[in-house]
Amino acid sequence: MDRPDDTAPGRALMARLADLARFSSERDALTRRYLTPEHRGAADLVAGWMREAGMTASIDAVGNVVGRYPGARPDAPALLLGSHIDTVRDAGRYDGTLGVVTAIEAVARLHGAGERLPFAIEVLAFGDEEGSRFPVTLTGSRAVAGTFDAATLDAVDPDGVRLRDALIGFGCAPDAIPAVARRPDDVLAYCEVHIEQGPVLEAQGLPVGIVTAIAGGSRFKVAVEGVAGHAGTVPMALRRDAVCAAAEMILAIEALALRTPGLVATTGVIAADPGAVNVIASGAFFTVDVRSDDDTVRRTAIAAFERDCRAIARRRRVGVEIRRTYDQPAALCHPALVAQFEDAVRRAGIAPLRLVSGAGHDGLAMRALCPIGMLFVRCRGGISHNPAESITAADAACAATVLLDFLRRFDPSGLRASQTG
């Protein structure tokens, strides 16, 4: 069901998103990495918008932009809203930034109406959700959640710059990062508006949907060791071909995902050694990314994949090494937040649809601090991390309307109930 084409509020949001897209390190592509001059320009612009919306605004010790709109009582706990303003290389202009500008717009409407809610609102523009500069990710949200690992300050980018030095150059104080952490008693929940990055809402003809969970994920680097040989002289039955073994392993994890509901698996990188057209490969390397909103399903699939790889290696007489490089459990959205977003969607005249996020978000880190909730917004073709990423002004306006209604009726009772997953 589509909303009426009342796009004036949406056009204002789209204009702000276009303004943010100007901050890029590349002339013909949108690339905004953490703690770069482009990140600083975007952060300063966002801070200005926060102040115009009636918030106090500052940049914290880890580079997050923080806007605060006090509640009716000075000591009222805060509902946290927001997303990230860093990008992948050659990105679209809506991933992350939509959640920031939509949250600012909702606060601006409250401020314009002279409304103070029973709770404070903090809008957070995180600086490092993508991990596109340093070999770390969710740096800003981990700091807010109190799970920042000080060892990551020694992480180095491709140009040899340490994270600690980049923070200092940005105007931040790395030693003050522990003070960024919020006290659980001061926070009610974290909620985020984000483009879906998938095709479900478009297929259903819906502008927004309610997220029930952020899928957990595991990543692996797999190295296969064979024996090099001449492409024309070694009989097929006598080969120990690392590439062919790797190909069979890759197809094994694909087959496993195809027959396992709720599981997705991806090989995004593959390489051969020595990589010559007339040489049987002595080595092969590939990556595997496995995700599911059910951690038991994911772990069972990983165990099966490892068994398959070792069986293939034995049969093909090659060696295999499987190294896990990332492991993140699924993050379930709190049922009370799911229900309240669903009610707000229904009040907007939209059929509510619940769906899982297969992509990671700052909520993965924030869930260590507080309950999380998410609202997805339709994007054309489900395309994301791509310049073709696209949403409509009408859908942006719809998201802002739903978020504002959610805020006005937000009920924090029951949020501290035990969460599973």
Number of C-alpha atoms within 10 A of each C-alpha: 12 15 15 9 13 13 18 12 16 22 16 16 21 23 12 18 18 13 13 24 22 18 20 24 17 13 9 8 16 22 23 30 25 28 24 18 16 21 25 21 15 24 26 16 16 26 21 16 19 27 17 14 20 20 23 16 22 19 20 20 22 30 26 24 28 22 29 21 25 21 18 13 12 10 11 17 21 22 23 23 25 29 30 27 32 30 29 19 20 17 21 22 27 27 25 25 27 28 31 27 29 29 28 29 23 22 27 22 16 19 16 11 9 9 14 17 17 17 22 22 25 25 29 29 30 29 29 29 26 24 17 18 24 23 13 17 18 22 27 29 32 26 24 25 23 20 16 21 12 14 8 16 19 13 16 18 15 9 8 9 14 16 22 21 17 18 19 14 13 19 16 20 16 19 12 11 20 18 13 19 17 15 14 14 10 14 20 24 23 26 26 27 30 27 27 28 24 20 14 17 23 17 12 13 12 19 26 30 26 26 27 24 27 28 27 25 25 19 20 19 18 20 21 26 23 25 15 18 17 12 15 10 7 13 10 10 7 9 20 25 24 28 24 17 25 27 13 15 23 21 12 17 24 20 13 18 21 13 9 14 10 16 21 19 23 15 17 9 10 17 15 18 18 13 14 10 8 10 15 25 27 20 25 24 19 21 20 21 19 23 30 28 23 20 18 13 15 26 18 10 21 20 10 14 20 16 12 17 24 17 14 19 23 13 11 18 18 21 19 24 15 16 12 13 12 11 14 15 20 24 29 25 26 25 18 20 26 20 16 19 27 23 18 22 26 14 14 16 11 20 18 21 18 16 17 20 22 21 13 19 22 27 28 22 26 25 21 17 23 23 25 32 28 27 25 25 26 28 26 19 17 19 18 20 16 16 15 15 19 20 21 18 20 21 23 27 25 26 30 25 21 23 25 21 19 20 20 15 13 19 14 13 9 11 17 13 11 8 13 9 13
